[in-house]
Amino acid sequence: MRVSREQVAINRQKILEAASRLFRERGYDAVTVADVMSAAGLTHGGFYGYFKSKDELIAHTLDHVYSQGDDSAINLSRYAASYLSRQHCDNVALGCPTAALAAETARQTPEARAAMAAGLERQIERFCAGMKGNDAKAARRAAIGGWSAMVGAVVLARLFDDPALSDEILEATRQWVDERKSG
């Protein structure tokens, strides 16, 4: 039975959404093509009609997840309040792909690394655009420093079984970002 172009687009979207959640939750190596297709509500055999390989799926998934939303300016301090929350920290599957996958992506294909790098660059530009009163160099330095601190804080906070220490890391980083008056 032939699938319409519209249905192909819908199925592809389902695959990318399922892969995005599963990769963030478990990591690339712990997720199989069969896992992704099952989570998308599709059969394993249909995968190769959408992607040539799992490596291609990883790159397309990263491109997909980083293209969500718009390119409007972001106030770094306001963003930090949400990003450095317990709710975001605990929600690995739907949380930040950078905090969940950056270390693993560094060992992936050039296409996957390029997709993540492009997404990170867009995020830095959005933070730069949200900064008031800074020259371009200072804004970029603050955006990179603030973003790096936030991602690092979430990675570290997720490592600790002690919720008090985990929360302390998130709160200290929120305060650090706020003290920089970054936007």
C-alpha positions in Angstrom: 0.0 0.0 0.0 1.4 3.4 -1.0 1.6 6.1 1.6 0.6 9.7 0.5 3.2 12.5 0.7 1.3 14.1 3.4 1.4 10.9 5.5 5.1 10.5 4.8 5.7 14.0 6.2 3.5 13.2 9.3 5.4 9.9 9.8 8.8 11.6 9.5 7.7 14.2 12.1 6.6 11.3 14.4 10.0 9.6 14.0 12.0 12.8 14.7 9.9 13.6 17.8 10.3 10.0 19.1 14.0 10.0 18.4 14.4 13.4 20.1 12.8 12.2 23.3 14.5 8.8 23.3 18.0 10.1 22.5 17.8 12.7 25.2 16.5 10.3 27.8 18.8 7.3 27.0 21.6 8.5 24.8 22.3 7.5 21.2 23.9 4.1 21.8 21.1 2.9 24.1 18.4 3.6 21.5 17.8 1.3 18.6 16.0 2.1 15.3 13.3 -0.4 16.4 12.9 1.6 19.7 12.4 4.8 17.7 10.0 3.3 15.2 8.0 1.7 18.0 7.8 4.9 19.9 6.6 6.7 16.7 3.9 4.0 16.3 5.4 2.7 13.1 7.0 -0.6 12.0 10.8 -1.1 12.1 10.9 -2.2 8.5 9.7 1.3 7.3 12.6 3.1 8.8 14.8 3.0 5.7 12.1 4.7 3.7 12.8 7.8 5.8 16.5 7.6 6.7 19.6 5.8 5.3 21.0 5.0 8.7 20.8 5.7 12.4 23.6 8.2 11.9 21.5 10.1 9.5 18.6 9.9 11.9 20.8 11.4 14.7 21.8 14.3 12.5 18.3 15.0 11.3 16.9 14.7 14.8 19.4 17.3 16.1 18.6 19.6 13.2 14.9 19.1 14.0 15.1 19.8 17.7 17.3 22.9 17.3 15.0 24.3 14.7 12.0 24.4 17.1 10.7 27.8 18.1 11.6 31.1 16.6 14.7 33.2 16.3 13.5 36.0 18.5 15.8 37.6 21.2 16.0 35.9 24.6 16.7 37.6 27.9 19.4 35.4 29.4 18.4 36.1 33.0 14.8 35.3 32.4 15.7 32.2 30.4 18.0 31.0 33.2 15.1 31.2 35.7 13.3 28.5 33.7 16.3 26.6 32.4 17.9 26.2 35.8 14.7 24.9 37.5 14.2 21.6 39.2 11.4 20.8 36.6 13.7 21.3 33.6 16.6 19.4 35.3 14.4 16.4 36.0 12.9 16.3 32.6 15.8 14.9 30.6 13.6 13.4 27.8 12.0 16.8 26.9 14.7 19.1 28.3 17.7 20.7 26.7 19.3 18.6 24.0 22.6 20.3 24.7 22.8 19.3 28.3 21.6 15.8 27.5 23.6 15.0 24.4 26.6 17.4 23.8 29.3 15.1 25.2 27.9 12.2 23.1 27.5 14.3 20.0 31.1 15.2 20.0 31.8 11.6 19.1 29.2 11.4 16.4 29.4 12.0 12.6 30.4 15.4 11.2 26.8 15.9 10.2 25.5 15.4 13.7 28.2 17.7 15.2 27.4 20.4 12.6 23.6 20.2 13.4 24.3 20.7 17.1 26.8 23.4 16.5 24.4 25.3 14.2 21.7 25.1 16.9 24.1 26.3 19.6 25.1 29.2 17.4 21.5 30.2 16.9 20.9 30.1 20.6 24.0 32.3 21.3 22.7 34.8 18.7 19.3 34.9 20.3 20.9 35.6 23.7 23.1 38.3 22.2 20.0 40.0 20.6 18.4 40.0 24.0 21.1 41.9 25.7 20.7 45.6 26.3 23.5 48.1 26.7 26.4 45.8 25.7 28.6 46.2 22.7 28.6 43.2 20.3 31.8 41.6 21.8 30.6 42.0 25.4 27.2 40.7 24.5 28.6 37.6 22.8 31.0 36.9 25.6 28.1 37.2 28.1 25.9 35.0 26.0 28.6 32.3 25.6 29.6 32.4 29.3 26.0 32.4 30.6 24.9 29.7 28.2 27.9 27.6 29.1 27.3 28.0 32.8 23.7 27.1 32.5 24.3 23.9 30.4 27.2 22.9 32.7 25.0 23.5 35.8 22.2 21.2 34.5 24.7 18.5 33.6 26.3 18.6 37.0 22.9 18.9 38.9 21.7 15.8 37.1 24.7 13.8 38.4 23.9 14.2 42.1 21.6 11.9 44.0 21.5 14.5 46.7 18.6 16.9 45.8 19.9 19.6 48.1 23.3 19.7 46.3 21.7 19.5 42.9 19.4 22.4 43.8 22.3 24.4 45.2 24.1 24.1 41.9 21.1 25.3 39.9 20.4 28.2 42.3 24.1 29.3 42.4 24.2 29.4 38.7 20.9 31.3 38.4 22.4 33.9 40.8 25.6 34.0 38.9 23.8 34.7 35.6 21.6 37.4 37.3 24.7 39.1 38.8 26.1 39.5 35.3 23.2 41.8 34.4 23.1 40.1 31.0 19.9 41.3 29.6 
